[in-house]
């Protein structure tokens, strides 16, 4: 039986690397991507150069994988970046960069692989979003918005491509022990800012949550289960119970009650 070919954006570290290693061990042909693959010396699967913010880079990477393996069966849109800060103090360029990476980039990669999947009348796209995308979180407004937008894009596109034999699902992780905290953009703590104390406290809390987060292998196992499912759902959530339950609470509680819960949690 021909091996299925998997392309994982952002496959050089964190969740992407864990997923790639897991699928490689399961016998899939895995390609990861990185903006600088030459700097990665320990990858067990090949990395191709790709920057999701660059259209030419995306086309070149997808073409290379097709040339080497003939097709792409599964796209895991994992590349993304974090961003924190009071919305009032986040530079406009950083907001644009976050949306370029977390939303417009994944859209561009999907548009690059869909023609190949439609031709073969088969394909699976898994977009890695975030539990933060289900709610507006203080000092994570831009991140929540970019990930939430990708959730809605997935819902719509899934219906558009269903008749072509292509399936699209979201998987929303909570806090995982990866290097995302070190890679995210932090709006600087400004001395004398009206947000100085509350943002500083929230920032410390967010970093603590990531440091004590779940093992990324949980995401690998969840994605593998989606790939093995002949009829996957639209939405999946992976993370600690309370993180997943927070989505349920948002659905059933009055807005102001839920807002108060969040503000108490973040000590605002």
SULHU-V913321 format. One record per backbone hydrogen bond with DSSP energy under -1.0 kcal/mol. CO is the residue of the C=O (numbers start at 1). NH is the residue of the N-H. If there is no record, write none. Layout:
# SULHU-V913321
((CO NH) (CO NH))
This chain:
# SULHU-V913321
((4 29) (5 73) (5 74) (6 31) (7 76) (8 33) (13 17) (14 18) (15 19) (16 20) (17 21) (18 22) (19 23) (20 24) (21 25) (22 26) (23 28) (24 27) (29 6) (31 8) (32 48) (33 11) (34 50) (36 39) (37 40) (46 32) (48 34) (51 54) (54 58) (55 59) (56 60) (57 61) (58 62) (59 63) (60 64) (61 65) (62 66) (63 67) (64 68) (65 69) (66 70) (73 124) (74 7) (75 126) (76 9) (76 78) (77 128) (82 185) (84 187) (86 89) (91 95) (92 96) (93 97) (94 98) (95 99) (96 100) (97 101) (98 102) (99 103) (99 104) (100 105) (103 107) (104 108) (105 109) (106 110) (107 111) (108 112) (109 113) (110 114) (113 117) (114 118) (115 119) (116 120) (117 122) (123 167) (124 75) (125 169) (126 77) (127 171) (130 133) (131 134) (132 135) (137 140) (139 85) (140 144) (141 145) (142 146) (143 147) (144 148) (145 149) (146 150) (147 151) (148 152) (149 153) (150 154) (151 155) (152 156) (153 157) (154 158) (156 160) (157 161) (161 164) (161 166) (162 165) (165 123) (167 125) (169 127) (171 129) (172 238) (173 131) (175 214) (176 178) (179 183) (180 184) (185 84) (190 193) (193 196) (195 199) (196 200) (197 201) (198 202) (199 203) (200 204) (201 205) (202 206) (203 207) (204 208) (205 209) (206 210) (207 211) (208 212) (210 213) (214 177) (215 218) (216 220) (217 221) (218 222) (219 223) (220 224) (221 225) (222 226) (223 227) (224 228) (234 170) (236 172) (238 174) (240 244) (241 245) (242 246) (244 247) (245 249) (246 250) (247 251) (248 252) (249 253) (254 258) (255 259) (256 260) (257 261) (258 262) (259 263) (260 264) (261 265) (262 266) (263 268))
